[in-house]
Amino acid sequence: MLAGAIKRLDITELLDFNRPDWEQSLSAAVERTYANSKPDYKLGADYFVFPRGFFTDIPPLALGRWAWDGWILWKARKQRSTLIDNTPAVLAIHQEHDYSLIQTNGGLPWLAEEARRNLQVAAIRKYFFLYEATHCLTPAGLKRLRFQKLIF
């Protein structure tokens, strides 16, 4: 299974897809934003690629809320599947936005009701992150990662 994380970016104007350099311009904006920062993407996964039928028993999780990505990563590792973090090789961008649509009662989005419910429904002893991948896809190719014995 492939999994990856996004780069968050403030996009303040419409993208003109008719411009021949729109993609290079967007990539340059990402480079400027992340040039001097330490990657934080290992704390969550934002997209997944897996074959049809790979998951047969996904609990009723609220997508895009805390714990749904951890459950997906946990299940892949529990099935002893190869889990590839392709973040270094794929530039995926998420437009930065507020979380006003999530009812948090003044709290943080990941503590909203859907997140609390996800934690209960997922019912896993350990939350999994991208740093627990078995492999990493880099621009130079696939690299096997060393990892510690996992607790399921």
Stockholm file with secondary structure:
# STOCKHOLM 1.0

chainA/1-152         MLAGAIKRLDITELLDFNRPDWEQSLSAAVERTYANSKPDYKLGADYFVFPRGFFTDIPPLALGRWAWDGWILWKARKQRSTLIDNTPAVLAIHQEHDYSLIQTNGGLPWLAEEARRNLQVAAIRKYFFLYEATHCLTPAGLKRLRFQKLIF
#=GR chainA/1-152 SS CEEECCEEECCCSCCCTTSTTHHHHHHHHHHHHHTTSCCCGGGCCCEEECCTTSCSCCCCCCTTSTTHHHHHHHHHHHTTCCCEECGGGCCCEEECCCCTTSCCTTSCGGGSHHHHHHHHHHCCSSCCCGGGCSEEEETTEEEECCCCCCCC
#=GC SS_cons         CEEECCEEECCCSCCCTTSTTHHHHHHHHHHHHHTTSCCCGGGCCCEEECCTTSCSCCCCCCTTSTTHHHHHHHHHHHTTCCCEECGGGCCCEEECCCCTTSCCTTSCGGGSHHHHHHHHHHCCSSCCCGGGCSEEEETTEEEECCCCCCCC
//
